[in-house]
Amino acid sequence: MKNFTQFESTTIAQGLIEKAIAYKHDPRADFGRGTGKKIGLIFLNPSLRTRASTQIAAYNLGMDPIVINMDKEGWALEMKEGAVMNKGSIEHIKDAAGVLGTYFDILAIRAFPSLTNKQDDISDFILNQFIRYSGIPVISLESAIRHPLQSLADMVTIQENWKGTKPPKVVLSWAPHIKAIPHAVANSFAEWTLGCGFDLTITHPEGYELDPMFTKGATIEPLQKRALEKADFVYVKNWSAFSEYGKILNMDSHWMITENHFQKNPSAKVMHCLPVRRNVELSDEILDGPRSLVQKQAENRIYAAQAVIDHLL
Ligand code: CP
């Protein structure tokens, strides 16, 4: 694995999950492995968890992280090949990526989708330009279509909280939101749960079908109530429409999960990647109650990132 941008194989995923759990027990076990090395964390979009957890992960390995908020502090990037740069953009992505490749040992990039240009977003254009022109290992900190560090932390969280002998029943449940939200977390969660051999059911309103590239092998259940009945883990997430690309088609608040949704399934755990719109996506009683794993997921982001950086080092 030269870059970390997506689910690669069950063997690699299981190795990373086990390493992350080991780092959680002893965060400085491999301190010094990254001595003298630098990781550049390039943000084209906001972040709290990804920014802080990846820096801590680097420090735990003795590596120096340098954060560049390129959206606010860098030059406006030109993305188009052959562009005549006589308008707003100041630096071409290939020049910026090439320079960063000479400064760092690993680059990590956050680049959200436009949600307007479907083909560019599906091609993960910005992430792939950084991979192409930096010439060094690249970690996705959430790209246009995937959020693999989040999914790895989610797999760690499920493994830690699953005592059964069979693979858990996992439900990905769409939730309402006031803004058009990317598909990356939902796509990656489906990719990783299916890749890890879990039983995945996805429930969403009509029109919110995800890209089938990520959901092959999942059960699609239009009735949320039925989907939740036998779930061990319920992952709550909004995403905008994929078919009618980037559109909000539904704001029905009945899709917000509350304690009432678990009358027939009192032991189910609830997950969300955060940030969450309280009382829009999930109720306060769920987020502040015993079935919520959201804080554990966020904590596990450190050890997921640490396992990935260690692997690439
Ligand atoms: N879950 C997640 O990626 O959080 P941030 O956007 O705050 O990094």
Boltz pocket constraint, residues with backbone or C-beta under 6 A from the ligand:
constraints:
  - pocket:
      binder: B
      contacts: [[A, 46], [A, 47], [A, 48], [A, 49], [A, 50], [A, 51], [A, 141], [A, 142], [A, 150], [A, 273], [A, 274], [A, 275]]
      max_distance: 6.0
